[in-house]
């Protein structure tokens, strides 16, 4: 007789791969991995390209035709699925930063076997208006996937002579990440070309450094900025076509060939450095020096002689002995009897000590990108960010539900009617989120500004352009000709107005109108502005 578990396993093994691939659409990639671990016979059935192709669709990050297109440059659909799950899906979305106030929105989207972060350039509404017009952007960073699934990071930028790429490392991406950090990563240099690691001889240089080393974020802001400047200047690679373009796939076969060529060039830069045009990726050439890192000696030279002085300034000062009073002598004796130290409080390490501990944790240093999940406070959907950090913060995006159909990213501008081109009108990007009134009695809809296309920011990002009370209908009529448009709903609310300076705008009453064809219009009651 056969028990139920064995019978179920045998029945699963009798399924054709095509049938199992269809069934696998209803399970997750982690479930497939668990099945693979159950045994060799099940692994032979489950661990197939057909199954992993379906799993790439299940992730729902890119359409099927792009999945097939990406397969050309990668070893298997399994490797591709891991890249989609671990890199693309967590990073795709809208990211913002505190500074500068103007143009601080980065939209992260899939590229070609990559994920690309694009800065949305502040701009005016074009002749094709918002729904049909193209948005101007410039690349900020990209993460590419190698044939074996390894990841490489490139920061995009410019110098006086043209476009540059700054290669680096991906140091970890959490699935629920909401903070993206640009850092300098200390690494241990490899002493021989056969991957033998150098002995850790620098540990005894600093008695205060812990086993894990000093995090980059613990350094003073000026030290972090200096290190990033030095490392980027060292690893920069000046580029032209096709490295400057062809970031996103098209349906043209000629473009496919150019994208594959561009990706190969990027992988060569990661492996061999900037002078890699005539080298082949397949060459098993052992490199003793990593071209995307800077050595500790050169880094110290660029930082200056003050790095070598590791003694705390306070410790070098001569302390003038003071006469002890009887009470101080008595307190000192009591502490000694109780086993407590009579010395003063332990001073925290100085910025120079922290810096030296960080430098002592590696032989070479390179750029790194790290995506982590931290607890963030927010105000009306806008994260409260640290101004003195090289980081991006992810805006939470929720799929619209039945009673929150307006949530999401919206584009808009001032003026009526919609679709009419008026030269010089700024494009605004608003994030619409739902919340509750201060007393919790009503649902409200916040229209939070995240980008404005003026030459200067009239209101700080994160300001509510309007707040509408969804449970309170408005009786105000629409003040202009509707031009045959159907008005579905209208709600009472308040729109942004002058207040106490730039940082503290005020508000004035108005109404939010819901119009057919996915249009919203907020009208200020006093000025009739739309």
Secondary structure, DSSP 8 states (H G I E B T S, - for coil): ---HHHHHHHHHHTS-HHHHHHHGGGS-HHHHHHHHTT-HHHHHHHSSHHHHHHHHHHHTSS-HHHHHHHGGGSS-HHHHHHHIIIIIHHH-EEEE-SSSSSS-EEEEEE-SSEEEEEEE---B--TTHHHHS---EEEEEEEEE-TTS-EEEEEEEEETTEEEEEEEEEEEE-TT--EEEEEEEEE--BSSTT--B---TTGGG-TT--TT---GGGS-HHHHHHHHHHHHHHHEEE--TTTTS--S--S-HHHHHHHHHHHHHHHHHHHH-SS-TT--TT-----SS-TTSEEHHHHHHHH-GGGT--S-HHHHS--------HHHHHHHHHHHHTT---S-------HHHHHHHHHTT-SEEEEEEEEE-----EETTEE---TTSSEEEE-------TT-TT-EEEEE-SSSSTT---TT-B-EEEEEEEEE-TTSSSEEEEEEEEEE-SSS-SS-TT-EEEEEEEEEE-----SS--TT--EEEEEEEEEEEEEETTTEEEEEEEEEEEETTTEEEEEETTT---
